[in-house]
């Protein structure tokens, strides 16, 4: 990934073609265990839950303050020079 940001042209980079994977490595290929997949899904759900809590931590106070501000403006008697009391 860091190599992508270099100013050198791709021809000057030392790249070797690994070719096809070794036959012995193909025989070692295994499916992940169900416990691994369950644990991975759990980690993903925990991170998304933490992300949602973090976004609510900013959104809820702002909404509460706007509601309180609106209530305070409704409690103030309207000014005689304007219609409805709001600008």
C-alpha positions in Angstrom: 0.0 0.0 0.0 2.8 2.4 0.8 4.4 1.5 -2.6 1.3 3.0 -4.3 2.3 6.5 -3.1 5.9 6.5 -4.3 6.8 8.9 -7.1 8.7 6.1 -9.0 7.1 4.6 -12.1 5.9 1.1 -11.7 8.5 -0.3 -14.1 11.3 0.7 -11.7 9.8 -1.0 -8.7 11.2 -4.5 -8.0 8.2 -6.7 -8.5 8.5 -10.4 -8.9 5.7 -12.5 -10.3 5.1 -15.3 -7.9 3.2 -17.3 -10.4 0.7 -20.0 -9.5 0.4 -21.0 -5.8 2.3 -24.1 -4.9 0.4 -27.3 -5.2 1.2 -28.3 -1.6 -0.4 -25.1 -0.3 -3.6 -25.8 -2.3 -3.9 -29.1 -0.4 -3.7 -27.3 3.0 -6.6 -25.0 2.2 -9.3 -25.3 4.8 -12.6 -23.6 5.6 -12.7 -21.5 8.7 -14.4 -23.1 11.7 -17.9 -22.0 12.7 -16.6 -20.7 16.0 -14.2 -18.4 14.1 -17.0 -17.0 12.0 -19.3 -16.6 15.0 -16.5 -14.7 16.9 -15.8 -12.6 13.8 -19.5 -11.6 13.5 -19.6 -10.8 17.2 -16.6 -8.4 16.8 -18.2 -6.7 13.9 -21.5 -6.3 15.7 -19.7 -4.9 18.8 -17.8 -2.3 16.6 -21.0 -1.2 14.9 -22.8 -0.9 18.2 -20.0 1.2 19.6 -20.2 3.4 16.4 -23.9 3.9 16.9 -23.4 4.9 20.5 -20.8 7.4 19.6 -23.0 9.0 16.9 -25.9 9.2 19.4 -23.6 10.8 22.0 -23.4 13.8 19.6 -26.9 13.7 18.2 -29.0 13.5 21.3 -27.6 16.5 23.2 -28.0 18.7 20.2 -31.6 17.6 19.8 -32.3 18.2 23.5 -30.8 21.7 23.3 -32.9 22.6 20.3 -36.1 21.4 22.0 -35.3 23.3 25.2 -34.5 26.4 23.1 -37.8 26.1 21.3 -39.7 25.7 24.6 -38.0 28.8 26.0 -38.9 30.8 23.0 -42.5 29.7 23.4 -42.5 30.8 27.0 -41.3 34.3 26.2 -44.3 36.6 25.5 -44.4 37.8 21.9 -43.0 41.2 21.1 -45.6 43.8 20.1 -43.7 44.9 17.0 -43.6 41.4 15.4 -46.3 39.0 14.4 -46.3 35.7 16.3 -43.4 36.6 18.5 -40.7 34.9 16.3 -38.5 36.5 13.8 
